[in-house]
Amino acid sequence: MIRASIGFALGASFALVLLPVAAAAQEPPPEPEIASQSWSFDGPFGTYNPEQLQRGYGVYKRICSNCHSMRLLSYRNLGEGGGPEFSPEAVKALAEEIQVTDGPNDKGEMYQRPGRPSDHFRSPFPNDEAARAANAGALPPDLSVMAKARPGGPDYIYALLTGYKDAPQGFNLAQGMHYNVAFPGHQIAMPPPLADGLVTYADGTKETADNYARDVAAFLMWAAEPKLQERHMLGARVIVFLFALAVAMFLAKRVVWAGVHGHAKRRAKPPLDAPIA
């Protein structure tokens, strides 16, 4: 009896010690902090800002393209309407900055040539294995549709790029990871990519990390949904058409039913020479 009591007491003590540990282990990860931003393409009549998209491409090219691919985009897309709208000469010059493996030639050999507008954006790594090897096992995601693949879209991208902070006291940050308030779980393998003065803006916009993050987020939104302006314009035309159709149908209804009601009144009215009962 005494032994049973001692065993029960010890078991209860261990349970009291282990309960907080189990509760801490099952505690859900902290929620990401993502604030809504104001974008020129918001709303049913929003449009992209070509100058901002051009700056955003510059940020991607200078910083993001060192690790992240955009396999779904071609250089010619940079000159299309509703996007960055680079001139044909600028698009050709941007494409020629890369070297593309082509061939085989007449000798059956592969060769290097300058890029063409029809070429896809060059990826920083030849394959996923090489990308993992260069990034301590982490695979940098392709950014072609990132703004549509993550909840929050451009808001998430902006919050992520500006969300690096020192880990709060007591936060268990794994080795090689970085604290980010916008990333799920607040631990991300990517080091802070932006800092003031890294990218030169030719239009006089302030070269700050905040502007870099905003511009590249807008660029990635366009990359994920390049026909957004076209859809907005089509939607506006459909609304105008439906409004005009509704007005025309209302006027037609009044004309048709006015004739019907007038005919009914004439039939109901007795003739003047009818005998009085």
N, C-alpha and C positions, 0 to 999 in steps of 0.2 A: 504493500500500500504506500509506504514511504517512497519507495523507488518510483512507483507510478506517478506520485505527486511531483517528485523532483524532475522526472522526465517531461511531464506536462509543462512545468514551469520553464524548463530550458527551451522546449519547443516554442512556447509562447514568446519567450525573449527573442529567439532567433527570428520569429515571424515579424515581431515589431521592428527589428533591425532591418530586415529585408524588404518590408513593405515600401519604405521611401525609395529604395533603390529600384524596385520594380516599377513604381509609379513614375520615377524619373525616366526609366528606360522606355516606357510606353507613352510618354508625353509627346504630343504631336509636334512636328517641326514648326518653327515660327513662320508666320505668313509673310510673303514678300510685300514690300512697300512700293506701290506703283501709283503715282498721282497722274490724273488726266492733264494733258497739255493742250494748248491751243494750236491747231494746224490749219494751214490754208486750204487743205483738202477735206476738212470736216464738213458734215452736212450734205444735203442733197444737191447743193449747187457749188460745192467746193471744187477748187482747181489746184493743180500743182504749180509751184513757183519754179520756173526753169532755172533761174539764177541759183536758188537754193539747191536744186538737184545737181547742178554743175559743181557747186562747192561740195556737196555730199559725195559725189563721185571722186572728187579729189581726195577727200578724207579716206574713202574706201581704198583707193589706189595706193595712197601713201602709207596707210597703217593697217587696215583690215586685210588687204590682199596678201600680206606676208604670211598669213595663216589660213584665211578663209577663202574658199572658192565661191564662184557664182556661175555654175555650169550652164544654167538655163538662159543666160544673157549673151547676146552677140554684140560686137562693137557697133554695128549698124543701128541697134536699138537706141543708142545714145543720140541719134539724130532724128528720131521719129517725133511727130507732133504729140503734144501732151506729156512730154518727158523733159529731159535736160535740153533737148533741141540744140545740140551742137551743130555747127555748120558741117556740110559734107567734107570740107577741107580739114576741119578739126577732127572729125571722126576718122578720116584716113590717117591723119598724123598720129592719133592715139593708138590705132590698130598697129601701125608700123613700129611702135615702140617695143613690141614683143617679137620673139622669134618662135616660129611654129615648125614643128617637124612635119615634113611632107614627103611625098614620093610614092613609089620608087621612080627614079628617073630612068633614062634610057639604058643605064648600066645596072639597073635593078637595085640602086642604093637609095636609102633615105637621105634627105638633106634638110637643111635649115633655110627658112625664108622669112622675110618680114611679114607681119600679120596683115590681114585684110579685113575690111569692115564686116565681111560675112563670117569671120572666125569667132568662135565663142571666147569668152573671157578666159585667160590663161589661169590654170589652177596652180597654186604654189607647190603642190606635191604631186608626184606621178600616180600615187595610189594611197589608199587609206592606211596601209601598213607603214609607209614612209611618213605619213602625217602623224601617226601615233608615236613612231620612234623619235620624231623631232619635238614632240610635245609631252614627254614624260608619260606616255601611255594614253593621254587624252586626245580624242579625235575632234578637231575644230569643225563645227557643222557648216554645211553649205548655206550661204546667205540668200540664195535666190528667192525663196519664199518665206524667209524668216519672219517678216512682218505680218504674215497671215497665219503662220504656224504656231505662234505663241499668243496666249491670251493677253490682250492689251495692245498688241501690234506695235506701232511706233512709240506709244507710251512706255511699253515694256523695254524696248531697245534704248530709249533715252534714259529711263530710270536705271537700267543695268549699267550703262556706260558712265553714269554720274553717281552711282550708288556705292562706290568703294569707300569704306571707312575702317577705322581701327575697331577690332573686335571688342565688344564690351567685356568687362571683368566677369570671369566665370564661364565665358563661352568656350567650348571645347573645339578649337580650330585645328583641323587635321594638318599634318605637315605638308607643305607645298601648296596649300589652299589659301584663298584670299577671302576676306569678309566682304560681303556685298548685300546691302539691305533689300535689293530688288530680286535677287536670285533665290529660287526655292531652297529652303534650308540654310540660306545665307553663306554657303561655302561654294566657291567657284575656283576652277583651276586656272582660268585666264587671268594673268596679271593686269593691273590697270593699264589700258592701252592709250589713254588720252592725257595730254598735258598741254598747257598753254604754249603757243608758238611752234607746235610741231608741223603744222601745215600752213603754207602761205596762201592767203586769199588775195586774188588780183583785184577784186571789186571794192576793197577797202573795209570789208566786214571785219570786226574785231576777231583776232585769232586766239580765241579762248576755248578751253575744253568744253564748256557748256555749248558754245556755238557749233563746235565740231560734232558733238553728240546729237544735237538737234538736226543738223544738216544731213548727217549720214543716216539718221532714223527716217527722215523724209525720203532720202534716196532709196533706202531699202523698201519703204512702203511702195514707191513707184515701181521698183523691180518686181515686187510681189503682185501688184495690180496695175499694170501699165495702161489699161483701158478705162481707168476710173473716170477720167474727164469725159470720155466718149459715152460712157454709160449715163453720167449725170446729164449730159446734153440730150441724149435720147429720152431719158426720163422726163426732162422738162418739156420736150416737144410732145410727148404722149399726154402729159397733164394738160397742156394748152389745147391739144386736139380734143380730149375728153370734155374739157370745159366748153369749148365751142360747140361740140356735138350735143351736150346737155342743153345749152341755150337754144340751139336750132330745134331740138326735139320738143322743148317747152313751148316755143312759139308755134310750131306746127300743131301741137296738141290744142292750143288755144284757138287756132284758125279752124281746125276740123270740128271741134266740139261747139264752137260758136255757131257754125252752120247747122249742126244737129239740133241745138237748143232753139235756134230761131225757127226752124221748120216745125218743131214740136209746138211752139207757142202759137204759130199761125194756124195749125190744125185744131188746137184747143179753143181758139177764139170763135164764137158764133157769128154767122153773117149778119149784116145790118138789117136785111129784110126778113129775117126769121120771125115767125109769129110768136107773140108773147103768150105763154100759157096762162 
